[in-house]
Amino acid sequence: MIGRDSRYARCLLYRDSDGTSLGMRQRIDNTPRHDDRLHTVVEGDLLDLLAHRYLGDARLWWIICDYNDLFFPLALEPGLALRIPSREHVQMRLLN
């Protein structure tokens, strides 16, 4: 168990169904911003392609997941509205 004073106390902790820890990482601030974009999912959309289109790097798909509380990113439903941070915000704030 991670105590309140641990440097990991504010991290996201990933576990599988039997409770085994899969990993952790720092939380990002996903407070809505004036420069966020909205994208309505259509058939065939994939998070890595959306990350490439909006953020300039397909490897940043996880940021779209965090911003939208997506836990199973392979099952995007058409019609779902995704909030995507601006490329500038990601580069200046999240990746430093």
N, C-alpha and C positions, 0 to 999 in steps of 0.2 A: 504494500500500500504506500502511496505517495503522500507525505505529510504536507500540511499547509505551508510550511517554510521551505519546502523543497524547491529547487530551481525548475523542477518539472511540474509544479502544481498548476501552472497555467497552460500546460500543453494539452493538445488533443491526444487522447490515448486510443489506439485501435486494438480491438480484441476480436477473436473469432468466436464462434458459437459456444465453444467449450471453455472460454475464458482465457485462453492463451493470448499473451500480449503479442501483437503483430508489429508494433512500432508506435512512435509518437513524433510530433512536431509542434512548433510554436503556433498558437492561434494567430490569425490575421484579423485586423479590424475590418469588418464587412458592413459598417454603418453606411446606409445609403448616402450617395454624394450627388451633387448637381450635374456632374459630367458622366454619370453612369449611362450606359446604353441598354436598351431593351431589345431582346431578340426573341421572336416567336418561333419555336421549334417546328420544323417541317420534316416530312418523311425523308430519311437519309442523313439528317444532321448528326454529326459526331462531335464530341467535345474537343478533340484535338484539332479538328478542322476549324471549329469556331474560335478556338484560342489562336490559331494561326491567322485567321481573318481579322479578328478584333484586337489581339494583343501582339501579333507579329511573331509568335513562337508557339508551335504546337505543344511543346513540353509544359506550357502553363495551363493546361486543361484543369488542373487541380484548383486553380484560383476560381474558375467558374463554378466548380463544385462547392467550394467554401462559400462563395457569395450567395449560393442558392440552396444551401443545405441538401445537396444531392449526395446520397450515400451509395447509390448503385448507378454510376454514370453511364453504363451501357444500355440502360433502358429509358432513353429520352422519349417521352410521349409527344406526338405532334399536338400543337396547340399550347404547350407549356411555355410560359413567358419566363425567360432567363434575364437576370440583371447581370450586366457585364461591366466591370470597372474600365475606366479609360486606360489606354496604353500608357499615358504619361503618369497616371497615379500608380500603376503597377511598377513602372520603372523607377519612379522617385521614392515611393514609400514602401512597397512590399518586398522589393528585391534587394534592398540595401542591407 
